[in-house]
């Protein structure tokens, strides 16, 4: 039996079934998003969530989580007693399309695209707008597909060309990304969650400018591997050197698309087939142990 979260109630059901059947079934709890330390949930209920999480997952035969969640739990000394049966697996979100055509740009106008959601202090476009405000305003157009920018922020940078398309279908969002000259990425100040949109950006093979809030940005390790990315910290001073670096990237990065073969090599651990192979390997080990009637709850040999 495999249960997948989010929502966490799936694991509560798994715990109930496991208790009813005892040794008649192996249970794998697959944790894609955090429950206890989830910034979208009220912090006042943290201790209650931690108790619920422990009471359910202690019955699992195997817990599969992300590296980011496991590291965050260990830093908070949470779930340490479950470490022996916890394994880390990268998110299986990379799917490359070999049949892709890229736009040809005359560099007179540079269309920047952001597709996603803004989350107040956790993810917002302030640094980009501040930077664009100091450049040639008729050259750069910032397209937003998803939630709208805070009205007060837009008013502060009213001279910047911003086009808000609102919420669109996934197909329209994908077309916008593929037709973009530059993709804009905003990192989360959330160490235990990776925005899934960064995988769509990587798969598009377009140039990426990533604005990072700091070391807690879970996107950093992915962006640093990408061959055609410009990384800007939210703490960087906007001086002439940064403006020159930004403009140079915008003018040259789009001329050389990243090769599909290169990306498949760099991000091989994030491809669905690689993740599935590892998942099945762990699943088979549990099955063999049960058939041999030698399973003791300790999976350190896997």
C-alpha positions in Angstrom: 0.0 0.0 0.0 1.3 3.5 -1.0 -0.2 6.7 0.4 0.8 10.1 -1.0 0.6 13.5 0.7 -0.5 16.2 0.4 -3.2 16.0 2.0 -1.8 14.3 5.1 -5.1 12.6 5.7 -4.0 10.0 3.2 -1.3 8.8 5.6 -3.8 8.8 8.5 -5.9 6.3 6.4 -2.8 4.3 5.7 -1.9 4.1 9.4 -5.5 2.9 10.1 -5.4 0.2 7.5 -1.9 -0.9 8.5 -3.0 -1.3 12.2 -6.0 -3.3 11.1 -4.0 -5.8 8.9 -0.8 -5.8 11.0 1.8 -7.8 9.1 -0.5 -8.6 6.2 0.6 -5.6 4.3 3.6 -3.3 3.8 2.9 0.4 3.9 4.9 3.1 2.1 4.2 6.7 3.0 5.2 8.9 0.1 5.6 12.5 1.3 5.7 15.1 -1.5 4.8 18.1 0.7 5.4 18.8 4.4 2.6 18.7 6.9 3.9 19.9 10.3 6.3 22.5 9.0 4.0 23.8 6.2 4.1 27.6 6.0 0.5 27.7 4.6 -0.8 26.3 7.8 -1.3 28.2 11.0 1.9 28.2 13.2 -0.2 28.0 16.4 -1.2 24.4 15.6 2.4 23.3 14.9 2.7 21.0 18.0 -0.6 19.4 17.3 0.4 18.7 13.7 3.7 17.2 14.9 1.8 14.8 17.2 -0.6 13.8 14.4 2.3 13.2 12.0 4.3 11.1 14.4 1.2 9.0 15.5 0.5 8.1 11.8 4.0 7.7 10.3 5.4 5.6 13.1 3.4 2.7 11.7 4.8 3.0 8.1 7.2 0.4 6.9 9.0 2.9 4.7 8.8 6.7 4.5 9.9 8.4 1.2 10.4 12.1 1.4 12.4 14.8 -0.3 15.9 15.8 0.7 14.7 19.3 1.6 12.0 18.0 4.0 14.3 15.5 5.6 17.0 18.1 6.2 14.5 20.5 7.6 13.1 17.9 10.0 16.6 17.0 11.2 17.5 20.6 11.8 14.4 20.9 14.1 15.2 17.5 15.7 11.8 16.3 14.5 11.1 12.7 13.5 14.6 11.5 14.4 13.2 8.2 15.6 11.9 7.6 12.1 15.2 8.2 10.3 16.0 4.5 10.0 13.0 3.9 7.8 13.1 7.2 5.9 14.6 7.5 2.4 15.0 10.6 0.3 14.0 10.8 -3.3 14.1 13.7 -5.8 10.8 15.0 -7.2 9.8 13.2 -10.4 8.8 16.4 -12.2 11.1 16.7 -15.2 9.7 15.8 -18.5 11.5 17.0 -21.6 9.9 17.7 -25.0 12.3 17.2 -27.9 9.8 18.8 -30.4 10.3 22.4 -29.4 10.8 25.5 -31.5 12.3 28.7 -30.0 11.4 32.3 -30.9 13.7 34.5 -32.8 14.2 37.9 -31.2 15.6 41.1 -32.8 16.5 42.3 -29.3 14.4 45.5 -29.7 11.9 44.1 -27.1 12.7 41.5 -24.5 9.6 39.6 -23.3 10.1 38.3 -19.8 7.6 35.7 -18.5 6.7 34.6 -15.0 4.1 31.8 -14.6 3.1 31.1 -11.1 1.8 32.4 -7.8 3.0 35.2 -5.6 3.0 34.6 -1.8 3.5 38.0 -0.1 6.8 38.0 1.7 7.7 34.5 0.6 7.7 35.2 -3.2 7.2 38.6 -4.8 8.7 40.5 -7.8 9.9 43.6 -6.0 13.6 43.1 -6.8 12.9 42.6 -10.6 10.7 45.6 -10.8 13.3 47.7 -8.9 15.9 46.6 -11.4 13.8 47.2 -14.5 12.9 50.6 -13.2 16.6 51.6 -13.7 16.9 50.3 -17.3 15.5 51.3 -20.7 11.8 51.1 -20.0 10.8 50.6 -23.6 12.9 47.5 -24.1 11.7 45.1 -21.3 8.1 43.8 -20.9 7.3 41.7 -17.9 4.4 39.3 -18.5 2.7 37.6 -15.5 0.6 34.5 -15.9 -1.1 33.6 -12.6 -1.9 35.7 -9.5 -1.7 39.5 -9.8 1.1 41.7 -8.4 0.3 43.7 -5.3 -1.3 47.0 -6.4 0.9 49.1 -4.2 4.0 47.5 -5.6 2.8 48.2 -9.1 2.1 51.8 -8.2 5.7 52.2 -6.8 7.1 51.0 -10.2 4.4 52.4 -12.4 6.9 53.2 -15.2 7.8 49.5 -15.7 5.9 47.7 -18.5 3.9 44.9 -16.8 1.3 42.8 -18.6 -0.9 40.8 -16.2 -2.6 37.9 -18.1 -4.3 36.5 -15.0 -4.9 32.8 -14.4 -4.7 30.8 -17.6 -4.8 27.1 -18.6 -1.7 24.9 -18.3 -1.4 24.7 -22.0 -1.5 28.5 -22.4 1.0 28.8 -19.6 3.3 26.4 -21.3 3.1 28.2 -24.7 3.9 31.5 -22.9 7.0 29.9 -21.4 8.2 28.5 -24.7 7.7 31.8 -26.4 9.4 33.8 -23.8 12.8 35.5 -24.4 13.6 35.2 -20.7 11.9 33.2 -17.9 11.7 34.9 -14.5 11.9 32.8 -11.4 11.4 33.8 -7.8 12.7 31.6 -5.1 10.9 30.7 -1.9 12.2 31.6 1.5 11.0 28.2 2.5 13.7 25.5 2.9 11.5 22.4 2.8 9.5 23.0 -0.4 10.6 23.4 -4.0 8.1 25.3 -6.3 7.1 22.8 -9.0 7.2 25.6 -11.6 11.1 25.6 -11.6 10.9 22.1 -13.2 8.7 23.5 -16.0 11.2 26.3 -16.5 14.1 23.8 -16.8 12.2 21.6 -19.2 11.5 24.6 -21.5 15.2 25.1 -22.1 14.8 28.8 -22.1 17.1 31.3 -20.3 16.2 31.8 -16.7 16.8 34.7 -14.3 16.3 33.6 -10.8 15.8 36.0 -7.9 16.8 34.3 -4.6 15.8 35.3 -1.1 18.8 33.6 0.5 20.3 30.3 1.6 16.8 28.9 2.5 15.8 29.0 -1.1 15.2 25.4 -2.1 15.5 26.2 -5.8 19.1 27.2 -5.6 20.6 23.8 -6.1 18.5 23.3 -9.3 19.2 26.8 -10.7 22.9 26.6 -10.1 23.1 23.4 -12.2 21.2 25.1 -15.1 23.7 26.1 -17.9 21.8 29.2 -19.0 20.7 30.9 -15.8 21.5 34.2 -14.1 21.3 34.2 -10.3 20.5 37.4 -8.5 20.2 37.7 -4.7 17.4 39.8 -3.3 20.2 41.3 -1.1 22.3 42.4 -4.1 22.9 46.1 -4.5 21.5 47.4 -7.8 24.6 49.2 -9.1 26.0 49.6 -12.5 27.8 46.3 -12.4 24.6 44.4 -11.7 22.7 46.3 -14.4 25.4 45.5 -17.0 25.3 41.8 -16.0 21.6 41.8 -16.3 21.4 43.4 -19.7 24.3 41.3 -21.1 22.5 38.2 -20.1 19.2 39.3 -21.6 20.8 40.1 -24.9 23.0 37.0 -25.3 21.4 34.1 -23.4 18.5 33.6 -25.7 20.7 33.0 -28.7 22.0 29.6 -27.5 19.3 27.2 -26.4 20.4 24.6 -23.8 20.7 21.2 -25.5 18.3 18.4 -24.5 21.1 15.9 -24.0 22.9 18.2 -21.6 19.8 18.7 -19.5 19.0 15.0 -19.4 22.5 14.3 -18.1 22.5 17.1 -15.5 19.0 16.4 -14.1 18.9 12.6 -14.6 17.9 12.0 -10.9 14.8 14.2 -11.4 13.4 12.3 -14.4 10.3 10.3 -13.8 11.8 6.9 -15.0 14.8 7.3 -12.6 12.6 8.1 -9.6 10.2 5.3 -10.5 13.1 2.8 -10.7 14.3 3.7 -7.3 10.8 3.6 -5.8 10.2 0.2 -7.3 13.6 -1.1 -5.9 12.6 -0.1 -2.4 9.2 -1.5 -2.8 10.6 -4.8 -4.0 12.9 -5.0 -1.0 9.9 -4.7 1.4 8.1 -7.4 -0.5 11.0 -9.8 -0.4 11.4 -9.3 3.3 7.8 -10.0 3.9 7.8 -13.2 1.8 10.9 -14.4 3.7 9.1 -13.5 6.9 12.2 -11.8 8.1 11.0 -8.2 8.1 11.7 -6.5 11.4 10.8 -2.9 10.7 14.5 -1.9 10.1 15.3 -1.1 6.5 18.9 0.1 6.9 20.0 -2.7 4.6 18.0 -1.3 1.7 
